[in-house]
């Protein structure tokens, strides 16, 4: 791997994060609403109490001073104090981060494996029944609203069949005798939200993998491989799939970042205690420090995912890093 190529991409990512931090700070300063109303929670508070709270959170300073203090706190690992929870933002986010990573990670892994596999089969059997069936199902699932699909799955699996719980991450009041029973309980709660998210992603991955493979099948090196007498399975595995994976890498990287924020609908429907629900609650309560912290984490995830995608691109296609 060309070190200069990696270094350039790393600098670009750092600059992007810097711009995101500035926009992240300014965005919540132009939002309507008064953050002090959330902090005080007392309409009869005295002027002295209001001034004290305003000074405590630095809201009495000019915007450029607040921006300087924001950067200074970030460099110290301090994301501020949550208005709503009266706790450090980093601690509030840390409590909700694992459930979201678990949900997004499991759903993404399932979607990647199933989407790539089904996409390869559909492209290899173009025009046949399996291709038409997979294409139809992918288009349907990809176009479904996630909240609607989640409700349908709850009605079918939970209400009708009574197989899985409808909400939460752990059964309330349950006492676990060992780690296996706790993992089993979490798995039952995880099944429906992970299935909902993975179904939508599978449809997208199938469509992209199928179309990418069909484009690769028209290349001259595929025709040459066929002329040499190579089997169809070998051509697809050794020549077609590695080149067709380039668009997939981009989509997977983008989804990994945005799904952390995009899981808000699923986490709301299934009452999953992750960043999605936390973001919704913080937005309703005008909790600016918490919103800034969440958006910063999400933005860094997006930038990091794209940086990884660029590096993987360099491995898959050496022409990319040689032209940069």
N, C-alpha and C positions, 0 to 999 in steps of 0.2 A: 504494500500500500504506500502511495506517495505521501510522505509526511507533510509536504507543502500543501497538498490538497486538503488533508485533514485539518491543518492549521488554519487555512482560509475559512473553511466551513465553521470551525470553532469560533473564530473572530466574528463571523457573520451572525452566529447564534448569540454571542455575548452582546453584540450591538442591538440585536432584536429584543433581547431581554431588557436592555437599558431603555429602549423606546417604550416597551410595554409597561415598565415601571412608571414612567412619566404619565403615559395615558391612563394607567390604572389609578393614579393619584387624582388626575384632573377630572376623570369621568364621573366620579362620585361627588365631586364638588359642584357639578352643574345639575345634579338630580334634584327634582322638586322634593319638598318636605324639610322639616327641621329635625336634625339629629338630637338636639337637646330635649325635644319632646319625649323621645324614647329613653334618654338617659335619666331624666328627672322622674317621669311617671307621676308627677304631682303637679296639677295645675295651680295649686295654691302655694307653691314654693316661693320663698322670699327672694328678693333681688340679690342678696348676698350669697344665697345658696346657688343661684344660677351663675353668678360670676365665678364662684369657686369651682363649680363643675366645668364651666367653660375654660377656665385656666388649666384645670387638671388634664383635660384632653387636648389642650393646645388650640382650641377653636377660636381663641381671641387673637391669635397671631395672623399676620398677612399670609396669603397663600404661598408665597415664595419661602417664607420662614417655615411653614408647615411642610413644604416639599423638602427643604433641607433636613428637617428633623426626621422626615419619613425615610430619606436615604440613610441617614445616620443610624436609625433604628434597624433598618434592614441589614446593614453591614454588621450589626451586633446580634443578628438573629432574632430581633424583636419585631413582631408584626403588629404591635399595639395591644390595646385592651378592648375586649368586646363590650359594647354597650349593653347588649341583651343578657349575656351570661356573667358579666362582671369578672371575667377570667381572661388571662392572656390568650390572644387569638391562636397562637401556635398550639396551645394545649387543646383548645376547642376543636381545631381542625384535625389534630393528631387522633382524637377519639373517634372521629368519623371517617378517617382516611382508609383504614383497613377494610371496613365493610364495602366501600366503593371499589377499592382495588380488587377485593375478592370477587365481587359481582362482575366487574368489567373484565377482569383477567380470565375467569372461567368462561364467560360468554364469548370473549374474543378468541380464546383457544379453540373452543368448539366450532365457532364460525369459520376460522381460518382453515382448519382441517377439513371440515365438511364442505366448505365453499370451494376450495381448490380441487378436492377430489371429484365433486359433482360437476364442476366446470370442465375438468379434463375429460370426463366421460361424455358430457354433452357435446363438446367440441369434436371428440373422436367419432361420435355417432351422429354427426350433423344430419338433420332432416328425418331421423328415425323417431320412433315413439318416445324413447327415453329422453331424447333431446327436447322434443316438444313439451313433454310432461315437466321436465326440470325447468325449462324456460318459463312455462306458465306459472308454476308454483313460485319461482323466484320473483317474477314480476308482481305477483299478488302479495307475497310477504314483504317485499321491498317497499311497496306503496302503502302498506298498512300503517296507520298511526300507532305508535307503541302503546299509548295508554289504552286505546280501544282493544288491541290484541291482548294486553294484559288482563283486561276485564273479561274478555271471552275465555281466556285460559282459566281464570279463577272460577267462572261459572261452570266450566266443564270439569276441571280436575278437582276443585275444592267443594263446590256446591253439589254437583251431580254425583261425582264418584267418591268424594270425601277422602281423597288420597293425600293431599298436601295442605298445609296451613295457608291461610290467606294473607297473613301480614307478619311483620317483625322478622327478626333474625334468630331469636331464641324463644322457646316457649316460656311465657311468664310464670315465675314461681317454680320452675322445674329444678329439681335437685339431681345433679349428675353424679353417678357413682364412679365413673371413670372417663378418660379422655375420649374413648371411642363413642360412648353414648352422646357426649356433647357434640362431637363432629357429625354424628348421624343426625342429630336434631338440627344443626345448622344446615346440613345438606338438604334436608326436607324443606326448610324455609327458603333455601337458595334456588331450588329447582325451578319454580315458576318464573321468578324475575330473570334468572339466567336464560331460561328457554325463550322468554319474550324477546330479550335483547339479541340473543344469538339468531333467532329466526329472521329478524330484520337484517342483520349483518350477513347471514348466509345468502340471502337473495342478492344482495349487492355484490358479494364476492364471487358468486356463481356467474353472474352476468359479465363482470369484468374479466374473470379468468377465461370464460368461454370465448368472448370476443377477442381477447388478446391472443389466445391460441389459434383462432381462425386466421388472424392476420399473419401469425408466424408460419402457418401451414402454406402460405403462398410464397414464402421466401425461396430463393434459388438453392440455398444449402439444404433445405428439406427435400427439394426435388432431386438434388444430387445424392442425398442419402438413400432415397428410394431407388434411384438408378443403380446404386451399388448393391442393392439386394438386402439392405438392413430390414429387420422386422419392424412392424408398425409400433409395437411396444417399445423397442429400443430407440426408435426415432423420437417418439414422444418424450421418453424419459431423459435421454441424453442431449437431445438437440432442441426440441420444441419448448418443453416446460421451463428450463433455465432462462431462456430469452423471454418467454411470456410472463415471467415473474416480475419483471421490472415495473409494470403498472400496478401490480398487486402490492409491491413493497410500498409504493407511495400511498395507496389507499389505506393499507393497514396502519402505516405510521400516522397518518392524519386522524384516523378513527381512534387510535389509542389515546391521543391527546384530547380530542373533543368528546369522547364518550364519557369521560369523567364528569364533564358538565352536562352532557346530553342525557345522562341517566336520571335526571331530575324527575321526568315523567314516570319512569318505572319505579323509582324509589318512593314517589308520592302514592302511586297506585297500590304498591305492596307494603307501604310503611317501612321501607328498608332504611335503617339508620345510617345513611351515608352522606356524602358531600352534597348530593342533589337536594335532599330535603333540607339540609342545613342552609344551602344557598337560598332556597325558597323562604325559609323562616327569616333569614337575615335581611332579605329584600323587603319583606312585609314590615319589618320592624326598623327599617332604615339604619341597620347596624353597619355603618361605613367601614370601620376597621376590619370587621369580619368579612364583609363583601370584598374588600381589597385583598385580604389574605387569600380567600378562596380563588378569586380571579387570577391572582399572581401564581398560585400553585398550578392552576389549570393552564395558564399561559406558558409556564416553564415546561410543563408536560408536553404541550404542543411543540414548542421549540426543540426540546430534547428528542422527541419522537422523529421530527423532521431531520435533525442532525444525524440520528442513527440511520434513517432512510438514505441520506446522502452518502454516508460511509458504506452502507451495504450496496448502494448503487455502484460505487467505485469498485467493489469486489466483483459484482455481477457483470459489469460492462466497463472494461478498462478504457474505452474510448472517452468516457465521461471525464475522468480525472486527467486524461492526457490533453484535453481541450480546455482546461480551466487554469 
